[in-house]
């Protein structure tokens, strides 16, 4: 949770973690909005089912039982050969789970149904769903629909024709977190939504191309901001990428906008890049569940 998650993810919404919040909170760039930015019905909280059980034999991260917010590790997570092997394994599983989750996306399916399927697949593969009970997050995956920027909690709302949805999957396998998310279309979506999603994917891809040993972290934000500015989209500042590995979240903090963050990428280091791009203003509201983040002006949001 940045996940997200949101749980970088991240995605990741860590309201209760003041250390993180003071570090990551930014000031959104506003765009004048005089009319609704899309014709989707407003997103509303639905009914959230109880969190699902995890078998006793599954290895759990330290926060899993108490539901606390671990402190962000203040060092980059740099791996030796064994660490790289485990990171690749957790990343591969997360990718497989994400593709499976995406195959379920269609009109009439609830995000809670997706959560149950994701939970079961992760458990069946001997892993723990990292978002579950991270800061008391109640579900095993984040599902962020339409104007939801990140950390959407799966509930009984059915996906509707024309929706866009981000699914943010993180798995804890053999002591390492693998973290990934992407957008999915629900049936046929309009051209504006499709363009937003395509540009957001481009932001991620171009940022990754610029990564390498000795490259400044701030190249990532510059790359993303330049693409978004050219297409007249906003870049969310309040939520960030992060180091990932044995700890769910750690240094470095990856800003997705132009910045002067110090530090250079290291050989063998793992971190997330997870740009959140929006149609209009970048200011956000958080629902009373303390997790779900939506655009204040209800502009559509996309994240990869």
ROGU-171620 format. One record per residue (C-alpha): residue number from 0; residue in one letter; y, x, z. Coordinates in steps of 0.5 Angstrom, whole numbers. Each point is the difference from the previous one (the first is absolute). Layout:
<atoms>
{NUM,'A',{Y,X,Z}}
...
</atoms>
This chain:
<atoms>
{0,'X',{0,0,0}}
{1,'X',{6,3,-2}}
{2,'X',{-5,-3,-2}}
{3,'X',{0,-2,-2}}
{4,'X',{-2,2,2}}
{5,'X',{3,-5,5}}
{6,'X',{-3,3,3}}
{7,'X',{3,5,-5}}
{8,'X',{-2,-1,-3}}
{9,'X',{7,1,1}}
{10,'X',{-3,-3,-2}}
{11,'X',{4,0,5}}
{12,'X',{3,-4,5}}
{13,'X',{0,3,7}}
{14,'X',{6,-4,4}}
{15,'X',{-3,1,7}}
{16,'X',{0,7,-1}}
{17,'X',{7,3,1}}
{18,'X',{-2,7,-2}}
{19,'X',{-2,-2,-7}}
{20,'X',{6,-6,-1}}
{21,'X',{5,5,2}}
{22,'X',{-2,5,-5}}
{23,'X',{-2,-5,-6}}
{24,'X',{6,-5,1}}
{25,'X',{5,0,-6}}
{26,'X',{5,-4,-3}}
{27,'X',{-1,-4,-6}}
{28,'X',{4,0,-6}}
{29,'X',{2,-7,-1}}
{30,'X',{1,-4,-7}}
{31,'X',{4,-6,-1}}
{32,'X',{-4,-6,0}}
{33,'X',{2,-6,-2}}
{34,'X',{-6,-4,-2}}
{35,'X',{-7,0,1}}
{36,'X',{-4,6,-3}}
{37,'X',{-6,-4,-2}}
{38,'X',{-3,-7,0}}
{39,'X',{-6,1,5}}
{40,'X',{0,-4,6}}
{41,'X',{2,3,7}}
{42,'X',{-5,4,3}}
{43,'X',{-2,-3,7}}
{44,'X',{-4,2,6}}
{45,'X',{-7,-3,0}}
{46,'X',{-6,-1,5}}
{47,'X',{-3,7,2}}
{48,'X',{-7,0,2}}
{49,'X',{-3,4,5}}
{50,'X',{-1,8,-1}}
{51,'X',{-7,1,-2}}
{52,'X',{-5,4,4}}
{53,'X',{-2,7,-2}}
{54,'X',{-7,2,2}}
{55,'X',{-1,5,6}}
{56,'X',{-3,6,-5}}
{57,'X',{6,0,-4}}
{58,'X',{4,6,2}}
{59,'X',{7,-2,2}}
{60,'X',{7,3,0}}
{61,'X',{3,1,7}}
{62,'X',{5,-6,-1}}
{63,'X',{-6,-5,-2}}
{64,'X',{-1,-2,7}}
{65,'X',{6,0,4}}
{66,'X',{5,-2,-6}}
{67,'X',{5,5,1}}
{68,'X',{5,3,-4}}
{69,'X',{-2,8,-1}}
{70,'X',{5,5,0}}
{71,'X',{1,3,-7}}
{72,'X',{-3,6,0}}
{73,'X',{6,5,-1}}
{74,'X',{-4,5,-4}}
{75,'X',{-2,-1,-8}}
{76,'X',{-8,-1,0}}
{77,'X',{-2,6,-4}}
{78,'X',{-8,0,-2}}
{79,'X',{-5,6,0}}
{80,'X',{-6,-2,-5}}
{81,'X',{-3,-4,5}}
{82,'X',{6,-4,1}}
{83,'X',{1,-1,-7}}
{84,'X',{-7,-2,-1}}
{85,'X',{1,-6,5}}
{86,'X',{7,-2,-3}}
{87,'X',{-3,-1,-7}}
{88,'X',{-6,-4,3}}
{89,'X',{5,-4,4}}
{90,'X',{5,-1,-6}}
{91,'X',{-6,-2,-5}}
{92,'X',{-2,-5,5}}
{93,'X',{7,-3,1}}
{94,'X',{1,0,-8}}
{95,'X',{-7,-4,-1}}
{96,'X',{2,-5,5}}
{97,'X',{7,-1,-3}}
{98,'X',{-3,-1,-7}}
{99,'X',{-5,-5,3}}
{100,'X',{5,-4,4}}
{101,'X',{4,0,-6}}
{102,'X',{-6,-3,-4}}
{103,'X',{1,-6,5}}
{104,'X',{7,-1,-2}}
{105,'X',{1,-7,-3}}
{106,'X',{4,-7,1}}
{107,'X',{-3,-4,6}}
{108,'X',{-3,6,4}}
{109,'X',{3,1,6}}
{110,'X',{2,7,3}}
{111,'X',{-4,-1,6}}
{112,'X',{-6,0,-5}}
{113,'X',{2,6,-3}}
{114,'X',{0,3,7}}
{115,'X',{-7,-2,2}}
{116,'X',{-3,3,-6}}
{117,'X',{4,6,1}}
{118,'X',{-2,1,7}}
{119,'X',{-7,-1,-1}}
{120,'X',{-1,5,-6}}
{121,'X',{4,5,4}}
{122,'X',{-5,-1,6}}
{123,'X',{-6,0,-5}}
{124,'X',{2,7,-2}}
{125,'X',{0,2,7}}
{126,'X',{8,1,1}}
{127,'X',{5,-4,4}}
{128,'X',{6,-4,-3}}
{129,'X',{6,5,2}}
{130,'X',{5,-6,1}}
{131,'X',{-4,-4,5}}
{132,'X',{3,0,6}}
{133,'X',{5,6,-1}}
{134,'X',{6,-3,4}}
{135,'X',{-4,-6,1}}
{136,'X',{0,-2,-8}}
{137,'X',{-5,-5,0}}
{138,'X',{-4,1,-7}}
{139,'X',{-3,5,-4}}
{140,'X',{4,0,-6}}
{141,'X',{7,-1,-2}}
{142,'X',{2,-5,-5}}
{143,'X',{7,-1,-2}}
{144,'X',{2,-5,-5}}
{145,'X',{6,-1,-4}}
{146,'X',{6,2,4}}
{147,'X',{-4,3,6}}
{148,'X',{2,7,0}}
{149,'X',{-6,3,4}}
{150,'X',{-5,-2,6}}
{151,'X',{-1,-7,-2}}
{152,'X',{-5,-3,5}}
{153,'X',{-6,-4,-4}}
{154,'X',{0,-7,1}}
{155,'X',{-2,-7,-2}}
{156,'X',{5,0,-6}}
{157,'X',{-3,-1,-7}}
{158,'X',{2,5,-5}}
{159,'X',{4,-4,-6}}
{160,'X',{0,1,-7}}
{161,'X',{6,5,-1}}
{162,'X',{0,3,6}}
{163,'X',{0,8,1}}
{164,'X',{-4,3,6}}
{165,'X',{-1,7,3}}
{166,'X',{-6,2,3}}
{167,'X',{0,6,5}}
{168,'X',{-7,2,2}}
{169,'X',{-1,6,5}}
{170,'X',{-7,2,2}}
{171,'X',{-2,5,6}}
{172,'X',{-6,3,-2}}
{173,'X',{-3,6,3}}
{174,'X',{6,2,4}}
{175,'X',{5,-1,-6}}
{176,'X',{5,-5,-2}}
{177,'X',{0,-2,-8}}
{178,'X',{6,-4,-2}}
{179,'X',{2,-3,-6}}
{180,'X',{3,-7,-3}}
{181,'X',{2,-3,-6}}
{182,'X',{3,-6,-3}}
{183,'X',{-4,-6,-4}}
{184,'X',{2,-6,-4}}
{185,'X',{-3,-7,2}}
{186,'X',{-1,-3,-7}}
{187,'X',{6,0,-5}}
{188,'X',{6,3,3}}
{189,'X',{7,0,-3}}
{190,'X',{3,6,-4}}
{191,'X',{5,2,6}}
{192,'X',{-6,0,5}}
{193,'X',{-4,4,-5}}
{194,'X',{6,5,-1}}
{195,'X',{1,1,7}}
{196,'X',{-7,2,1}}
{197,'X',{-1,4,-6}}
{198,'X',{7,4,2}}
{199,'X',{-3,1,8}}
{200,'X',{-6,3,-3}}
{201,'X',{4,5,-4}}
{202,'X',{4,2,6}}
{203,'X',{-7,2,3}}
{204,'X',{-3,3,-6}}
{205,'X',{6,5,-1}}
{206,'X',{1,1,7}}
{207,'X',{-7,3,0}}
{208,'X',{1,4,-6}}
{209,'X',{5,4,4}}
{210,'X',{-4,2,6}}
{211,'X',{-3,7,1}}
{212,'X',{0,5,5}}
{213,'X',{7,3,1}}
{214,'X',{3,-6,-3}}
{215,'X',{6,-4,5}}
{216,'X',{-2,-6,3}}
{217,'X',{7,-3,-2}}
{218,'X',{-2,1,-8}}
{219,'X',{-4,-7,1}}
{220,'X',{5,-4,3}}
{221,'X',{5,3,-6}}
{222,'X',{-5,-2,-5}}
{223,'X',{-1,-7,2}}
{224,'X',{7,-2,1}}
{225,'X',{2,3,-7}}
{226,'X',{-6,-5,-3}}
{227,'X',{2,-6,4}}
{228,'X',{8,1,-1}}
{229,'X',{-1,0,-8}}
{230,'X',{-4,-6,1}}
{231,'X',{5,-3,5}}
{232,'X',{-5,-1,5}}
{233,'X',{1,1,8}}
{234,'X',{-4,5,4}}
{235,'X',{-2,-2,7}}
{236,'X',{3,5,5}}
{237,'X',{-3,-2,6}}
{238,'X',{-8,1,-1}}
{239,'X',{-2,7,-2}}
{240,'X',{-6,4,-2}}
{241,'X',{-4,5,5}}
{242,'X',{-5,5,1}}
{243,'X',{-7,-3,1}}
{244,'X',{-7,3,1}}
{245,'X',{-3,0,7}}
{246,'X',{6,-3,3}}
{247,'X',{3,-7,-4}}
{248,'X',{7,2,0}}
{249,'X',{3,7,1}}
{250,'X',{5,5,-3}}
{251,'X',{3,0,-5}}
{252,'X',{4,-6,-1}}
{253,'X',{1,-1,-7}}
{254,'X',{6,-4,-2}}
{255,'X',{0,-4,-7}}
{256,'X',{7,1,-1}}
{257,'X',{5,6,-1}}
{258,'X',{0,4,6}}
{259,'X',{1,7,3}}
{260,'X',{-6,0,4}}
{261,'X',{-2,7,1}}
{262,'X',{-7,3,-1}}
{263,'X',{-5,2,-5}}
{264,'X',{-7,-2,-2}}
{265,'X',{-6,4,2}}
{266,'X',{-6,1,-3}}
{267,'X',{-6,-4,3}}
{268,'X',{5,-5,3}}
{269,'X',{-1,-8,-1}}
{270,'X',{6,-5,1}}
{271,'X',{1,-7,-3}}
{272,'X',{6,-2,-6}}
{273,'X',{1,-7,1}}
{274,'X',{6,-2,-4}}
{275,'X',{2,-7,2}}
{276,'X',{5,-3,-6}}
{277,'X',{4,-6,0}}
{278,'X',{3,-5,-5}}
{279,'X',{7,-1,4}}
{280,'X',{2,3,7}}
{281,'X',{-4,5,4}}
{282,'X',{2,-4,7}}
{283,'X',{-6,-3,3}}
{284,'X',{-2,-5,6}}
{285,'X',{-6,1,4}}
{286,'X',{-4,-7,2}}
{287,'X',{-1,-1,7}}
{288,'X',{-7,2,0}}
{289,'X',{3,7,0}}
{290,'X',{-3,3,-6}}
{291,'X',{1,-4,-7}}
{292,'X',{6,3,-3}}
{293,'X',{4,-5,-6}}
{294,'X',{6,2,-4}}
{295,'X',{6,-4,3}}
{296,'X',{2,-2,-7}}
{297,'X',{-7,-2,-1}}
{298,'X',{0,4,-6}}
{299,'X',{-7,2,-2}}
{300,'X',{-3,7,2}}
{301,'X',{-5,4,-2}}
{302,'X',{-4,6,3}}
{303,'X',{-5,5,-3}}
</atoms>
